[in-house]
Amino acid sequence: MANLFQPSLVRATDSDGNPISGARLLFYASETTTPATWFTDQAGTVPGTNPHTADSSGLFDPAYLDPDTTYRVVLTDAGGVTILDVDPVRGYDQGAVQTAATEAASSALAAQTAETNAETAQANAEDAQAAAEVSAGQALAASTAGEAYPNDYASALPRGVTAIAITAAGSGYTDGTYAGGVSGGPTGFSWTYTVSGGVVTATAITNAGLSTATTAPTLSLPSGSGTGATATATVAPLVADQASYWAASTDGKSLNLWKRNGSAVAAVNNPSTGGQIRVSQANLVEEVIGKSRPYIKPPSATDPLYRLIEPELLTFVGEVKLAWPAGLGVRELDADGSNRFRFILGGGDTLDGAGAYPEIARGHLVAGALNRGYAGLTRGDRLPIYATGTTLGVPDGTIVGYMRIDFDGTPFGSYYHPTAPYTQANAGLIRDQVLPTETEIDTIEVIAQRAVETAPETQVWDTEATDIPAYARALIKKLVIFNSETDNLRVSSVITSGTSFQVNLFDNDLNDEVGYFPVASPDYEDFPERVLLNPIDPLSTLPSGDPDGANYSGLAGYLEINDSSVVVSGAPTLITSAAQGRINPSTIHTPYSIPAKPRDSRLWNYRHIIRSGAGRDYTTPRAAAEALYRDGPLAAPLGVQVQPVSLVARQDNPVAIILDPGTYQDVNLHLPDWVSLIAEYPGSVTFEHSSGATRPIIQAHLNHQLVGINWRNTVAEGTDYQSSPTTSSARYAVHRDFFHLSQVADAQGNYVRSAALDVIGGSFIVGSAAGIQPLGMAITKHDIVRVLDTDLLSENGSYSGSLLSANNSSSTAGGGRFEVRNVRDLTTRATSLPTLGVQSKQANDYPNELVLDGVKGFDTIAYTGTGLGGWTLRGNWSGSITNTVDGTGDPGFYQ
């Protein structure tokens, strides 16, 4: 059997990222120019032609290599000019690629399943991914990844046309807009001019072009039939002074970070290591995209295809590899008045009489009939996909995948039947994607289960508890506590009598009981799966220092037991010391523990990828985000205390919206939980306010990552939000709040209330008209905000406020964390002006943490508010603190 040559699936592109039409792959015996045989099929029975030629979009058909052959692989353009020459490429290594990828997926899942093992699992995943890339021919993969600027711009500033001046308006021209003529100047430059009243009145730059030189192009106005009009162009750097940009290394294998320093180029170094900041040319976004699942929702929420939201196509059934065709889409979708819901998938190389691809699979069967009633369906149901006939290589009726639906039982009319060619818009085109094989799934489950079984948070007792009574150890299977003032807790007694079940909880610091787990008249043959904590001292003897138990007003938790270990007895088991009964601190969630911290990897393991940009299915970030809303666009889009629900984006299925380079304008865009925005190239995307905006640009209240994006708030402040909520003064670029509204326990005693916002790279910019900081937040209990490797700038010379701000929330007791690491204040403002400000909005039991590490230019930070004990300060920062707290005696930062 031959092994798939992974790089044959990668589009061939030139140094500017453009596809190479007719690119060629030539396969030779290693260290020779003797052609070597490769195959078009996995069985290794059909030899391919040499060279292997790409189509007009630079894509190759899959190539399979002989595992017993060592190859030399050469990539050329259509004219035979060599782009890359890789030697050796071992045929047997290609099989290791899939193995490494499987290990990467397994390790990533293990990290997600058991947080304590996340660091080790992530390391394994990264090692396996690296092995996969190397085995596949790392140079070839690197050459196809995009870049911000070519290597020329590591030593010279990127320049382009930044302005056009009309030097003579001319006369006699025909009104209209025309393409301007260009001679010389930056490569790719283009422009238009507009004629009104017979004279040239305006110009526009449609492409600034790119050059290392300062030579301006010569402009001409060839259209419009007039005479005398002239214009001149100005060439200047495309990067603002002190702003950073990426340029390829000399070997093309990495991107290095540079900045403009006046008229010169300077390296941007990591403050921690002193070395230049760099990323692999197989950059983070490309790694994320490689892990994506197919996506089916069309642009419009009114399209019937909107009801199908998550196709999962199996690669193997047993040992049979399914023969999924290209161009796979939805052939029919039906939910009409005949009380039936069904979908049919079509695909192949030829069309049938209806102008569609033949049916190959179908969904929603009962007893083999594709006519099941939809009355019992609910949103989020995951339905099997069954093979139709034997086209896929398995018997008719075999389960070959699954489809999740967003359908509430409301008929939408006659059946939907798109015609070929299938596209995302007309058939929800399903990209060719593979799920793990059954063997791989077994491996993943074994690794994940092993991680769960050995994770510290699954252990009931602390390692300090060395003298646990045998009965307590056998009986208590799981014990979890929330909102504890301390992690120094123990079990003090266990009662399993015929009339009551009770386990008491003891605070070693208070030296008293603080709660108990009760079941009255227990039936040990049908015992509750969980026993919830009653946060009341069962002995009613709280010490004098805590007479009313106020510190434990929010104490919660649950306990699970091993039913088979119960011994019914009237005598309690007493536990009198920490050595006998101290509870594992990993299962006690204090306001400081923040149990659901983000995974250690910089980017999450995204399972869904949505592309957004001009010419794509979703042309704007809002369109992409709203496609994920379960209920369509918000009824009150300017509302603040709202949160859209998504059935697609979940903790086990985070969604990344990858943004094409450009500037996007918006206001009050609400991100669903587990949805992130990522710039395709670092710093290539800028968000600004829409004209007349009265809200922040984006609301990011839950779990999100904002990567490589410049955030500029561009509108002036309005009236105060509290007195006039329809014209809110909170016109930040990025806003985060209201997470505390989600912090309640469910029926099982779990607190679904941990969230994290990561801002990675990019910049925050105070616009010329802005009157408030670009980032404003309320950080609440079990909430993390991390701003990493980000630049802070201001275009408003009169702005004197902070650039980043956070408060400890007005509706909870605080206890969150604000981390700012490797962030630079590049504003050159007066050193007395605060770079960052934190506010204590109320007296609280749990101070928030502010962590400042490796920051530059943070000469002053501000502490404001009215509440006592709002924040603690951590990290390696030293500077001035401006304390403007009112006269309540607040000492400022706790130390």
Steps between C-alpha positions, in 0.01 A plus 500: 500500500629847410516790743340839436755775425349769723641809320319396182184621676647850552434775245814618318542879537763756413673737743198734492258221590354474148418151364749360246292382206642181350764453772692172473620237746781280370587179681855365468702232670692664785816688396431439130300631206362153429117509507349298784153346493221652704132396504158654463331248732566382853520139385810593300374343176463804270829684424480876461654708226828680560478797538180519706322818385275726708178656372449872435454569872828331598339186643632149434314173502616286794833323447597174670860385552656154503598427863811319377631797301693809607411794276629836394200734442531819293232769478511726191275753334324425170812603308726263690669760722594329829328636809599233749720189498455259796723196547453251663126436522448150631195314381465307824507826704176609339317235700651652812334827415154358569627328812648824628186690419298240690729539799459876477122473500512250785725718709288807435185316607671369809601856589144618462358211703738533796623852556772396736665298224454780246860615504644153437233409247550824309873437484430155358260647248748763388778241471279275292386788280862599445586142408213496253618820335859379474403162361279663239782718374511808722659723239220441252234574763686815606527631145124492456407690815411869469719786621452863596791635287783331304853492640589822313314688770717370781755764399282763330165648594197387300392800295206575280294787364338676795358812331403636158473873431309651207739756354270606213126428470493519118183553297266331256492164676196271509361458850574165662769304684792355306811288556810716511813432298823398675864488396765384744476527875397233753401161360126446486401864549166603348269799530185661364391856427153650499368763256211729592389800292765423240796535736693258719376543855628201699739206504509173692778249568371149432832325566792679667752265339821385663861605460824550692572816298367855536450555125148621424309373196415722207123545477284550194128552446431309177119482507215749490591679173618820670831684510732673742447299819810393693567333831800400709550215747685492831688187609550452872536217754188288541579444866454772762807609693576255783236259368604139449464264204605150393750413229621160382843374604769453234430125483123557487437266793391756756351846542701754701352806671637841399393856568535836332741727688479830313642424156676183615404140579563355847452152638234448766644286775336290768555686829545170683757334272653794316462315169291621207136397509424242233237244404518197276405572140261207541332756723247458776203572278604233250540248783152587623349469153649155469286386792171635366176315445265556207249779521163506337296807598431729201518879524129560559310390810188465284660233280369149579858377515530699821330200668808280443791625705767240565580215260748240623621259231671178603815401316487129578227252586685211652793447266323647195605850396191687382514636143366852562491694171602858440222758473292339771192702593136488606296363209162519674365638826136455595292613800156562357140469611511122449664467840838384373854620545772357280821593327682337209868547414619493141839494337705352220646576161186496280157658529167322493187601307403753766824692451639389837762255615372149576380411848765327710369536857190602691385591849210450740392142440259281692487133408695583185244753375602859429174642627525548875268746673663807644273559799754350740804684368665771706771753430845355528401140420784299342357274231674207327588520130440172312664383178274477195597200288863395495663807343696574816636144514277373782158328499184704456375637834842504669555799731765717333479817707278733697318830451403738780182699434361838598132425450210587730226301324369790291448400132678720247312409185574282201817300471833658422683369193811695389660443162866448419764618532460484875623806692484616858209728412280256309578165663690560822808348339659249737876512488682172483583430861601195695405384846728261690488133411353259751851401605594864549183562700585208725848645551360844581253354749772300674726804534215724613376248756851452633535875540167522683581214734837646600406869513537649851152656489344153483653397833290561812773516762808717536841333504533635854209276605702191589270349764158499329249261661450206266123547492520867398755421230282224353172693525576846359562487125504873413481825694504848342469838678432846350540851648708394796697761692779245539623173353579367849187287547441149627223251556418485874239225522313243290156363592332220298213392722161368399337837570757746370808548286732787586859604434621809687742757355757658736710816452842442656570876508174589678522178706131434444243332276381719213258271316378146444371262231162357616252238375197438720357146514755371248426210267845356448370278219393810307732766637525848331783529250609819674438646844507881506670697776289681760721800596388513863696392805326173595598550864399871511820588678677750278789663687468851637716642225242392240166505683270501201703302251508797261822386339319188384181651365588370153655165595385220269606157382406136458600152606475160329529163671572138408162337569653155533717617792214614725478336840179593684588583857378736771854585608669794320853481367683792663797666331693726733810619314629611163702180482173306516280703269651801319335550161710528184548878438464441125130426554443816708436803281587823678464839331876485442521157340304584181462133407423536129810691401576510126705220357871553490519512120492853360212415268220264586450180303242648264266245344305737276647762267301776329668729247384861481596765246414655165381239250447232764172348616515729802628838391503655847584375850142576604358277227730218608416540869125532446503183288581324826208651694239235567215751471639722224598868541420654838163672533670790682848518347599799715408321821783450746385235749431241231688190390421310178474122524677272253449128452820472298751683720565304818787423733563175312454676165649851513454709184760732346397773256810563287497855365651605168724808518312829505317754714158403637247738654239384747318579824383273780592173330421227753721191481335173603681299765802308362523714185828680423626751244844442344681716244636291213831684536604671824407869495328478161148559637367819659163552668350848529164641609222538246407862431281637781557200726375525860635170631829307507616341176480151647349332806717208615342382825592129520768270347673664204840561341575816301823438310718735293237775471533879534213648705436874450206677668420789269192685631462767764337423833130563559293540816540276799371145449315482831298815436451446128550134403387556140804724443753312707827672578678163509644534151793269547648297219471177702262462795450213746237488775189318628675167544377502860147446366607147401648414839231277646496133595312247290277223635804275543687752713751600232590862445522558126671829544867501400601704197808649337573772246841493328622799299813382319710735287363793303445836667258725687480851354327809641352660189531871430141567616482238776444601859529166677744212516488238219463209746251522787383207714339370814694196618308283738551185704657208310567728203833556322597768249847474349655766275819359347763640260287802415589862417317803643476820294312829498407729210331751733756743640259632762394162637625460857315190619620143532545276196385178669250480786315250715274507802413226748133488389206663671295185551735237643777470753788528255772237499599517131839551338633758253833397347704741288819349360754627246285803419654830386369852556625679185300822548794713631251686721600667827627243748243619753211380281386146584547225245261275689226560754310270734190589697351358817124541455399345830632358822560133433614184668736393220746746348565481126856439389687733264812333356754715313797315348749619238306819423675802343414869536261442793635789708173552690190297576185625671287359781153649540168412661288498813521141624741351746764249398427474130834395349835340572807573286737228380784467250834666433379856427631802688368851453267762645146431622248783489241431771185708455273293723251711697518540876388152600835396634574266211874431517528441129663179382518216749854371530 
